[in-house]
Amino acid sequence: MRSRPVSLRSVEEEDLDAIVEYMSEESSWGVRGISKDRYGPMSRSELGAAMKDWPTKEAGQALVIEALGTMVGHVTAEWEWDALTPSIWVFVSTGSRRQGYGRTAAGLLIDRLFLESPASAVHSWVDAPSDQGLGFARALGFTAAGLVRRAGIRDGHYYDSIPMELPRSAWEARREG
């Protein structure tokens, strides 16, 4: 799966140290897309344990984002409760953000999900307020599908979360247009 200069590949054991490194950055706290994430530091062993089963999860997959041969982040897809509606997560390391890598990688993953599975829609979540997150999701064709009030606590304050949806029909229309 390749789109210059970004490509996706399976997470390998030797990638875990680099992933733990960029997920330890303070700007990553609470938005790492891992189970039991929290707004605050996590030890290398906690982060490593959260990621150990990524490549072998029965209900998901994790892929490394590479730009010109360098790891810049990762994407995940999970089919937690609905096999026809996978949920995706995109994470780009701090130094590689705002260069189009995440958008390209997300587009590759979305294409893969619709081309290689019977998915009827792809979901993602954006914590509110996040104009950047909403803009990113909308640029990929996602639309808001509701609002979850008090979805979590960050810096001692509740925040809301916005479920985003990209139906297969909207993806097909964008590809044809």
NORTA-V769519 format. One record per backbone hydrogen bond with DSSP energy under -1.0 kcal/mol. CO is the residue of the C=O (numbers start at 1). NH is the residue of the N-H. E is the energy in kcal/mol with one decimal. If there is no record, write none. Layout:
[[CO	NH	E] [CO	NH	E]]
//
This chain:
[[1	8	-1.6] [3	6	-2.8] [5	68	-2.1] [6	3	-3.0] [7	66	-2.7] [9	64	-3.1] [12	15	-2.1] [13	16	-1.2] [15	19	-2.3] [16	20	-2.9] [17	21	-2.1] [18	22	-2.1] [19	23	-2.1] [25	28	-2.3] [26	29	-1.3] [28	31	-2.1] [34	37	-1.3] [38	30	-1.3] [38	40	-1.5] [43	47	-2.6] [44	48	-2.8] [45	49	-2.4] [46	50	-2.0] [47	51	-1.3] [48	52	-1.3] [51	54	-2.0] [53	57	-1.1] [59	79	-2.7] [61	77	-2.4] [62	11	-1.1] [63	75	-2.6] [64	9	-1.5] [65	72	-2.8] [65	73	-1.1] [66	7	-2.4] [67	70	-1.6] [70	67	-2.7] [72	93	-3.0] [73	65	-2.7] [74	91	-2.8] [75	63	-2.9] [76	89	-2.1] [77	61	-2.4] [78	87	-2.9] [82	85	-1.8] [84	120	-2.9] [84	121	-1.3] [86	123	-2.9] [87	78	-2.4] [89	76	-2.4] [91	74	-2.8] [93	96	-2.0] [94	97	-1.2] [100	104	-2.2] [101	105	-2.8] [102	106	-2.8] [103	107	-2.3] [104	108	-2.3] [105	109	-2.5] [106	110	-2.9] [107	111	-2.5] [108	112	-2.3] [109	113	-2.6] [110	114	-2.4] [111	115	-2.8] [112	116	-2.5] [120	168	-2.8] [122	166	-2.5] [123	88	-2.8] [124	164	-3.6] [126	162	-3.6] [130	134	-2.8] [131	135	-2.5] [132	136	-2.6] [133	137	-2.5] [134	138	-2.8] [135	139	-2.2] [137	142	-2.3] [138	141	-1.5] [143	165	-2.7] [148	161	-2.3] [152	159	-2.1] [154	157	-1.9] [157	154	-2.9] [159	151	-1.8] [159	152	-1.3] [160	128	-2.9] [161	148	-3.4] [162	126	-2.2] [163	145	-3.3] [164	124	-1.9] [165	143	-2.3] [166	122	-1.9] [167	171	-2.1] [168	172	-3.0] [169	173	-2.1] [170	174	-2.1] [171	175	-2.1] [172	176	-2.1] [173	177	-1.8]]
//
